[in-house]
Structure formats: structure tokens, C-alpha cells
Amino acid sequence: MNLDELRQEIDRIDAGLVELLKQRARCVHEVGAIKKSTNAPTFVPERESQLIAKLLQLNNGALPEKSLLSIWRQIVSCSFFLEGNMRIGYLGPEGTWSHLAALNRFGESVELVPFTTFAKVFDAVERGEVNYGVIPIENSTDGSVSQAMDNFAKADTSLRICAQMHQHVQNCLMANCAPEDIRVIYSHPQVLGQCRLWLMQHYPNAEQIAMPSSAAAAKQALEESSSGAAAMGTPMAAEKYGLKLLAKNVQDKASNATRFAVIGKQKTKPTGKDRTTICFSVPAHVAGSLVDVLLHFKKHGLNLFCIDSRPTRDTAWEYLFYVDVQGHEDAEPLRTCLAELREQCPMVKVLGSYPDEA
């Protein structure tokens, strides 16, 4: 075929794609009506996980995987809108890594709602002000995001992790002053931690000031431009607040990534490849009590992806332990393992089981 014929063929295919999308939209409307009548959740991570696996298998490498998933994400985002407008809370304002993670997971057709603290994101989901929340829970360079994880331990929350996603994090230095004039650098504590070595090498004398979010840091840097203020965060924040990008990819590790959780009220069903996040306590000041608990996981052949500890905040020098473990709480062998933990530990709380996917 010549060029004109190929273009006509592409036009014909495009028309067919639009017709197929219209057919899909009609099915989505019906699905939305059924879900509403049965009070079923709009967002079903386990089905999404299965669909992604099927898409990649059908694609068989013909299209770039990233491009295919990006197209599919926008189609699903449109489906969320058609089923009934979905609202997603995140740590704002616009331009944070949480904002980008929410956008990448839920697409541009849902309503993204910024909040100033993690606690407010949790509260908004709890009260139904938003359907779900997106929060960072772990960074590959700087470890657990303790400010976020502490909210799960609260006795009055019933929220669970429904899904996870990984966001590649490429931090930037931004300011409206010359690089040599920078005297203070603002950012979120996690971002400052991810760029610790870079900052020591390039700006050892600059004051580092923690902010509630990287976007708030960018706004502060704009307001104090004449005083040598800079910020670290996303390229989106630089564009939104009118700051110049002075340096890109300034994180200490090129592979720097953050794991985000989607929090909600529903339980995600098993997929066969799941991860579960658990919070538990052990008998205080009893030698070997933590080892005794961990041996249950070993006995059942369950891989622990990570383990972290946080103060209980109720009693000095007593701790809660957070673990990510292979498997689903409703499937063996983790189901039996959890039953054993509940007999031994003063407190065991499952924070969610969800598909173990990137």
C-alpha cells in the first residue's frame, strides 16, 4: 500500500476503535448500575490485576508495555467516571509525588482531591468524602514513611490497603535564583532524605527545612526567591509555581522509587499472587518474643518482604511491628499463620491484602 492507502486504513481502524470504545462504555454503564444496586465497589484491584496480565499476554511484546498500560489506564479511568464520579484523596497540593501517583493509577477522568496531611486523607476516606486515598508507605532509599503508617495503628480506623503501585521518583532542584545564591532548600522530609548525599556534596552550607509536601516547598521557594530559597520535588511542581529547574534526577540512587498504597474500606479478594501488610505487638520485654513470632512465618514457608517497628505511643519503650508478607489473609498458608499469631500476640491487625504488582 502507498502512503494515502495506509492513512485511509489507519482512519478505518481508528473509527473501529471509537465504535468499540462506545460499546465498552455501554457495558460499563450497565456494570455501574449493577454495582450501585448491590453496593459493590467501583474499584476492584484484583480484577485490574488479572486484566493487566491478560493484556500483556495478548500484546506479546508488539507494543511498548509502558505505552499499552498508559492507554489502558485512561480507558479504565473513563470507566470509573461512567460508573459514577470517583473521588481520590492524596497528600497535596498539586504537584506532589502523591499527586502523580494518584494520577498514574486512576487516570485523568476521576476527581483528585488534595489534603494537607496524611491524617486528613485517612479521615476523608473514613467519612466517605472521597472514595479512596493514595498515600506513600515506603521509599526504596529512605525506608518506611512513618507519618503515613502510624495512621493505620489507630484503633478507630477500619481502613485497609486495597492496592499498591510503585512510582519512580526523580527529584529536581528548583529556584528562581542563581544556583550559587541558594541559601535555604525546602522539601518534604522524605525527599530530603532521598537526596541527602547529593545535598551534602553540592549544597553543604544551605539550610534544609522540612515542609508538609514538596509542592508546598515549591510555593515557599517562590515566595522567598529574593532570599536565595530553593525547593526539591517534582518537575510538575516547578512548572505549576513558575520555578526554574536547576538540576534534574538529584536523588542519591538512580533506582529511587516510592511504594504507594490505595486505602479504602473494602477487602480485596485473592489473586494467587498477593501481599499482606500486618501490624502486631509482642509481649513486652520478654526475651526472644519477636523471634518466636517470626518463626511462625518461617514454619509456613512465608516470605517476609520487609519488617519495621514504631513506638506504640501509649507506653514508653514498647513497639508495634509492621511486616509485609507473601500471601493473602484469606488463603493458606497465611490464614493459619495469622490464627497462630493471634494466639500469641497481644495485638494483631491486618492492614490489607492486595495484588503484589508493580
VENJONOR-V699752 format. One record per residue. N is the residue number from 0. SS is DSSP state (~ for helix, > for strand, _ for the rest). PSI is psi in degrees with one decimal (* if undefined). Layout:
N_SS_PSI ; N_SS_PSI
This chain:
0___147.0 ; 1___-179.4 ; 2_~_-44.9 ; 3_~_-40.6 ; 4_~_-39.6 ; 5_~_-40.2 ; 6_~_-39.2 ; 7_~_-37.9 ; 8_~_-41.0 ; 9_~_-42.0 ; 10_~_-40.2 ; 11_~_-42.4 ; 12_~_-42.2 ; 13_~_-41.9 ; 14_~_-39.3 ; 15_~_-38.1 ; 16_~_-43.5 ; 17_~_-41.7 ; 18_~_-41.3 ; 19_~_-39.1 ; 20_~_-36.9 ; 21_~_-40.1 ; 22_~_-41.3 ; 23_~_-40.3 ; 24_~_-39.6 ; 25_~_-40.0 ; 26_~_-40.5 ; 27_~_-40.3 ; 28_~_-44.2 ; 29_~_-41.8 ; 30_~_-43.2 ; 31_~_-39.8 ; 32_~_-41.0 ; 33_~_-44.5 ; 34_~_-41.6 ; 35_~_-40.6 ; 36_~_-27.0 ; 37_~_3.1 ; 38___34.3 ; 39___149.9 ; 40___146.8 ; 41___-42.1 ; 42___118.6 ; 43___89.1 ; 44_~_-36.2 ; 45_~_-36.1 ; 46_~_-39.5 ; 47_~_-43.0 ; 48_~_-42.5 ; 49_~_-38.1 ; 50_~_-40.8 ; 51_~_-45.7 ; 52_~_-40.4 ; 53_~_-41.4 ; 54_~_-45.6 ; 55_~_-35.3 ; 56_~_-43.3 ; 57_~_-35.9 ; 58_~_-40.4 ; 59___34.9 ; 60___2.9 ; 61___-40.3 ; 62___151.3 ; 63___129.2 ; 64_~_-43.7 ; 65_~_-41.1 ; 66_~_-43.4 ; 67_~_-45.7 ; 68_~_-34.2 ; 69_~_-42.7 ; 70_~_-46.3 ; 71_~_-38.2 ; 72_~_-39.9 ; 73_~_-33.8 ; 74_~_-44.2 ; 75_~_-38.1 ; 76_~_-41.6 ; 77_~_-37.3 ; 78_~_-41.7 ; 79_~_-42.1 ; 80_~_-43.5 ; 81_~_-32.3 ; 82_~_-12.4 ; 83___125.0 ; 84___123.9 ; 85___137.8 ; 86_>_130.2 ; 87_>_123.4 ; 88_>_149.2 ; 89_>_164.4 ; 90_>_110.5 ; 91___-165.8 ; 92___-167.2 ; 93___144.2 ; 94___-1.7 ; 95___167.1 ; 96_~_-30.9 ; 97_~_-38.4 ; 98_~_-45.6 ; 99_~_-39.4 ; 100_~_-43.2 ; 101_~_-40.0 ; 102_~_-42.2 ; 103_~_-31.7 ; 104_~_-40.7 ; 105_~_-5.8 ; 106___-175.3 ; 107___-0.4 ; 108___-8.1 ; 109___166.3 ; 110_>_119.6 ; 111_>_126.1 ; 112_>_117.5 ; 113_>_146.6 ; 114_>_157.9 ; 115___-17.1 ; 116___161.3 ; 117_~_-39.9 ; 118_~_-37.8 ; 119_~_-32.4 ; 120_~_-47.5 ; 121_~_-46.2 ; 122_~_-39.1 ; 123_~_-39.2 ; 124_~_-42.0 ; 125_~_-41.4 ; 126_~_-6.0 ; 127___11.6 ; 128___-33.6 ; 129___159.2 ; 130___-39.3 ; 131_>_164.9 ; 132_>_151.0 ; 133_>_120.2 ; 134_>_144.9 ; 135_>_138.2 ; 136_>_-16.7 ; 137_>_138.2 ; 138_>_140.9 ; 139___-20.5 ; 140___-42.2 ; 141___4.8 ; 142_>_-159.3 ; 143_>_146.2 ; 144___88.6 ; 145_~_-33.7 ; 146_~_-34.1 ; 147_~_-45.5 ; 148_~_-31.5 ; 149_~_-27.0 ; 150_~_-26.5 ; 151_~_-28.3 ; 152_~_-11.8 ; 153___132.8 ; 154___-24.3 ; 155___5.0 ; 156___137.2 ; 157___9.5 ; 158___150.1 ; 159_>_159.2 ; 160_>_119.5 ; 161_>_-27.3 ; 162_>_165.9 ; 163_>_160.6 ; 164_>_156.9 ; 165_>_131.6 ; 166_>_118.0 ; 167_>_127.1 ; 168___117.0 ; 169___93.2 ; 170___150.0 ; 171_>_150.9 ; 172_>_129.0 ; 173_>_143.0 ; 174_>_166.0 ; 175___17.8 ; 176___169.4 ; 177___148.2 ; 178_~_-39.2 ; 179_~_-11.4 ; 180_~_-0.3 ; 181___126.2 ; 182___-25.1 ; 183_>_141.6 ; 184_>_123.7 ; 185_>_143.6 ; 186_>_174.1 ; 187_>_146.0 ; 188_~_-36.9 ; 189_~_-40.4 ; 190_~_-43.1 ; 191_~_-38.3 ; 192_~_-37.6 ; 193_~_-20.5 ; 194___21.3 ; 195_~_-51.0 ; 196_~_-39.9 ; 197_~_-42.7 ; 198_~_-40.0 ; 199_~_-35.0 ; 200_~_-40.9 ; 201_~_-30.5 ; 202___60.7 ; 203___-23.1 ; 204___-3.1 ; 205___138.2 ; 206_>_134.9 ; 207_>_124.7 ; 208_>_124.0 ; 209_>_141.6 ; 210_>_161.4 ; 211___-27.5 ; 212___161.9 ; 213_~_-29.8 ; 214_~_-39.5 ; 215_~_-34.1 ; 216_~_-41.7 ; 217_~_-41.5 ; 218_~_-41.4 ; 219_~_-40.4 ; 220_~_-37.2 ; 221_~_-44.5 ; 222_~_-26.1 ; 223___28.5 ; 224_~_-39.7 ; 225_~_-12.7 ; 226_~_12.6 ; 227___35.0 ; 228_>_141.3 ; 229_>_170.3 ; 230_>_160.6 ; 231_>_134.5 ; 232_>_-146.0 ; 233___152.1 ; 234_~_-31.4 ; 235_~_-39.5 ; 236_~_-40.2 ; 237_~_-43.1 ; 238_~_-42.4 ; 239_~_-38.9 ; 240_~_8.6 ; 241___37.4 ; 242___151.6 ; 243_>_139.9 ; 244_>_113.6 ; 245_>_-27.3 ; 246_>_140.7 ; 247___157.5 ; 248___55.8 ; 249___6.3 ; 250___153.5 ; 251___-31.1 ; 252___129.7 ; 253___-28.7 ; 254___13.2 ; 255___123.9 ; 256_>_153.7 ; 257_>_135.8 ; 258_>_124.5 ; 259_>_149.2 ; 260_>_141.5 ; 261_>_118.6 ; 262_>_140.8 ; 263_>_-166.4 ; 264___-8.3 ; 265___159.0 ; 266___130.5 ; 267___134.1 ; 268___157.8 ; 269___145.1 ; 270___-12.5 ; 271___-15.6 ; 272___85.4 ; 273_>_164.6 ; 274_>_143.8 ; 275_>_135.2 ; 276_>_128.0 ; 277_>_143.3 ; 278_>_132.1 ; 279_>_161.2 ; 280_>_162.3 ; 281___159.3 ; 282___125.9 ; 283___136.7 ; 284___33.9 ; 285___119.0 ; 286___129.3 ; 287___5.5 ; 288_~_-38.6 ; 289_~_-41.4 ; 290_~_-42.1 ; 291_~_-38.6 ; 292_~_-45.8 ; 293_~_-27.5 ; 294_~_-24.6 ; 295_~_-40.9 ; 296_~_-42.1 ; 297_~_-42.1 ; 298_~_-35.4 ; 299___6.4 ; 300___31.5 ; 301___124.7 ; 302___131.4 ; 303_>_121.5 ; 304_>_-35.8 ; 305_>_158.8 ; 306_>_138.5 ; 307_>_159.3 ; 308_>_148.3 ; 309_>_144.1 ; 310_>_144.3 ; 311___-24.0 ; 312___-1.3 ; 313___-43.2 ; 314___132.1 ; 315___137.0 ; 316___24.2 ; 317___148.4 ; 318_>_154.5 ; 319_>_143.1 ; 320_>_135.2 ; 321_>_129.9 ; 322_>_147.0 ; 323_>_125.8 ; 324_>_149.0 ; 325_>_137.2 ; 326___176.0 ; 327___142.6 ; 328___-25.7 ; 329___4.6 ; 330___149.7 ; 331___148.1 ; 332___0.1 ; 333_~_-33.9 ; 334_~_-45.5 ; 335_~_-39.8 ; 336_~_-42.8 ; 337_~_-38.1 ; 338_~_-40.0 ; 339_~_-39.5 ; 340_~_-39.5 ; 341_~_-25.9 ; 342_~_-24.3 ; 343_~_-33.7 ; 344___142.6 ; 345___-32.6 ; 346_>_131.4 ; 347_>_127.3 ; 348_>_121.6 ; 349_>_120.3 ; 350_>_-7.0 ; 351_>_145.9 ; 352_>_136.6 ; 353_>_161.1 ; 354_>_134.5 ; 355___84.0 ; 356___158.6 ; 357___*
